[in-house]
Amino acid sequence: MKKILKGTLLIVILPILLISCEQMFTYSMFEWAQRDPSNLSDDQQISYAKSVLGSGDKEAMADAYEAIKDNTDPEVQLLASKLAVGASGLNEAVEAAIADLDAIEDGTKTIDEYLNTIDESMLLAAVNSMANASRDDSTESTITNEEYITAAAASLIYAVNSSTVADFDAGVTAIDVATPDNSVSASWDKKAAYFLQESGYNSTDLDSLVNLNT
């Protein structure tokens, strides 16, 4: 039960953390953006990406991410990270878990049912794009605490979903002993440790957030 509650609470707190990402842009769609964004100019791709961020359209956000993911501008990499979070289905998993919270707590449903709906590749993309963005001093200064903690949570969920770690307990322990590193090539736990550090949280804070018994 403790494991279920910890995983459940992690998912429940994520909507609060993601609000800042979703409210940064208006979501009106440009008529020209209905085309394949990969055929647009770089500036148009970025405009399109901003227009679909937080729209709830996972396919559009995934297409926008694919269009801008190789743009080396750190600010675009930050945008790509936010798009990947949206395209991963994390928000939908959150909404479903909240709706079924009683069933999760009484054991009728398991947290795995919700985690398994999340696109692991997009979570990893979100983490790596955030790492790229955070390596630039000017862009790093614009990343909010909420965006950092979201990236850390995405790292942890990716590790659990991909069976890199057995469960949330093991994941939090791995983060606790990891050396912070925001290199894209760094292991998931080192990147998570870096994101937590920059957010002003640490693994103990994260554990407290997701553990009803502390």
C-alpha positions in Angstrom: 0.0 0.0 0.0 2.9 2.4 0.8 4.3 2.0 -2.7 0.8 2.6 -4.2 0.3 5.8 -2.2 3.8 7.1 -3.0 3.3 6.6 -6.7 -0.2 8.0 -6.6 0.8 11.2 -4.8 3.6 11.8 -7.2 1.1 11.7 -10.1 -1.4 13.9 -8.1 1.2 16.7 -7.5 2.3 16.9 -11.1 -0.6 18.9 -12.4 0.4 21.7 -10.0 3.9 21.6 -11.3 2.9 21.5 -14.9 0.5 24.5 -14.8 3.3 27.0 -15.4 4.3 25.1 -18.5 0.8 25.0 -19.9 -0.1 28.6 -19.3 2.8 30.3 -21.0 1.3 30.7 -24.4 -2.1 31.3 -25.9 -3.3 28.3 -27.9 -5.0 29.8 -30.9 -4.0 27.8 -33.9 -2.6 29.5 -37.0 -4.4 28.4 -40.2 -1.1 27.7 -41.9 0.0 25.5 -39.0 -2.5 22.8 -39.9 0.2 21.7 -42.4 3.0 19.3 -41.5 5.2 21.6 -39.3 8.3 20.0 -40.7 7.7 21.8 -43.9 7.6 25.2 -42.3 10.6 27.6 -41.8 12.4 27.6 -38.5 10.6 30.6 -37.3 7.2 29.2 -38.3 8.0 25.9 -36.6 8.7 27.7 -33.4 5.6 29.8 -33.6 3.6 26.7 -34.3 5.2 24.9 -31.4 4.3 27.8 -29.1 0.7 27.8 -30.3 0.1 24.1 -29.6 1.9 23.9 -26.2 -0.6 23.0 -23.6 -3.4 22.6 -26.1 -4.0 19.0 -25.0 -3.4 17.8 -28.6 -0.8 15.2 -28.0 -0.3 14.5 -31.7 0.2 18.1 -32.5 2.6 18.6 -29.7 4.5 15.5 -30.8 4.7 16.8 -34.4 5.8 20.2 -33.1 8.5 18.5 -30.9 9.8 16.5 -33.9 10.0 19.7 -36.0 12.1 21.6 -33.5 14.0 19.0 -31.5 17.2 19.4 -33.5 17.2 23.2 -33.2 20.3 23.9 -31.0 19.0 27.2 -29.7 18.7 26.7 -25.9 15.4 28.5 -25.7 14.0 26.3 -28.3 15.3 23.3 -26.5 13.3 24.5 -23.4 10.2 24.7 -25.6 10.9 21.3 -26.9 11.1 19.9 -23.4 7.7 21.3 -22.5 6.2 19.9 -25.8 7.6 16.5 -25.0 6.0 16.5 -21.6 2.6 17.3 -23.2 3.1 14.8 -25.9 4.0 12.0 -23.4 0.4 11.7 -22.2 1.5 12.6 -18.7 -1.4 15.1 -18.2 -3.9 12.5 -19.3 -2.4 9.9 -16.9 -2.7 12.5 -14.1 -6.3 13.2 -14.9 -7.2 9.5 -15.0 -5.4 8.7 -11.8 -7.1 11.6 -9.9 -10.5 10.4 -11.2 -9.7 6.9 -10.0 -7.9 7.8 -6.8 -10.2 5.9 -4.5 -9.8 2.7 -6.6 -6.0 3.1 -6.5 -5.9 3.5 -2.8 -8.2 0.5 -2.1 -6.1 -1.6 -4.5 -8.8 -2.1 -7.1 -6.5 -0.4 -9.6 -2.7 -0.1 -9.7 -0.6 2.9 -10.4 1.1 0.8 -13.2 -2.2 1.1 -15.2 -1.6 4.8 -15.5 2.1 4.8 -15.8 1.8 2.4 -18.7 -0.2 4.9 -20.7 2.7 7.4 -20.7 5.0 7.5 -23.7 8.5 6.7 -22.3 10.3 8.1 -25.4 8.7 11.4 -24.9 9.5 11.5 -21.2 13.1 10.9 -22.1 13.0 13.5 -24.8 11.6 16.0 -22.3 14.4 15.3 -19.9 17.2 15.5 -22.5 15.9 18.7 -24.0 15.7 20.2 -20.5 19.3 19.2 -20.0 20.3 20.9 -23.2 18.4 24.1 -22.2 19.9 24.2 -18.7 23.5 24.2 -20.0 23.1 27.7 -21.4 23.5 30.4 -18.7 20.9 32.8 -20.2 18.3 30.2 -20.7 19.0 28.5 -17.4 18.1 31.7 -15.6 14.6 31.6 -17.1 13.8 28.0 -16.1 11.4 28.0 -13.2 11.5 25.8 -10.1 8.3 24.2 -11.3 9.9 23.3 -14.7 12.9 21.8 -13.0 10.9 19.7 -10.6 8.7 18.5 -13.5 11.8 17.4 -15.3 13.0 15.6 -12.2 9.7 13.9 -11.9 9.7 13.0 -15.6 13.2 11.4 -15.0 11.9 9.4 -12.1 8.8 8.2 -13.9 10.8 7.3 -17.0 13.2 5.2 -14.8 10.2 3.3 -13.2 8.3 2.9 -16.5 11.4 1.6 -18.3 12.2 -0.8 -15.4 15.5 1.0 -14.9 14.6 0.9 -11.2 12.1 -1.4 -9.5 9.8 1.3 -8.0 9.6 4.9 -6.8 11.4 4.0 -3.5 14.4 2.7 -5.4 14.3 5.6 -7.7 14.3 8.2 -5.0 17.2 6.4 -3.3 19.2 6.4 -6.6 18.6 10.1 -6.9 19.7 10.7 -3.3 23.2 9.2 -3.9 23.7 10.5 -7.5 26.1 13.3 -8.4 24.1 16.1 -10.1 24.9 16.3 -13.8 22.9 18.0 -16.6 24.8 16.5 -19.5 22.5 14.8 -21.9 24.8 11.7 -21.8 24.5 11.6 -17.9 22.4 8.8 -16.4 18.8 9.5 -15.5 19.5 9.7 -11.8 22.3 12.3 -12.2 20.1 14.5 -14.4 17.2 14.1 -11.9 19.6 15.1 -9.1 20.6 18.2 -11.0 17.0 19.2 -11.7 16.1 18.7 -8.1 19.0 20.7 -7.0 18.2 23.6 -9.3 14.5 23.5 -8.3 15.4 24.1 -4.7 14.2 20.7 -3.7 16.2 17.5 -2.9 15.3 13.8 -2.8 14.2 14.1 0.8 11.7 16.8 -0.2 10.5 14.7 -3.1 10.1 11.7 -0.9 8.1 13.8 1.6 5.8 15.0 -1.2 5.0 11.5 -2.3 4.9 9.7 1.0 1.8 10.0 3.2 3.5 8.4 6.2 6.2 11.1 6.7 
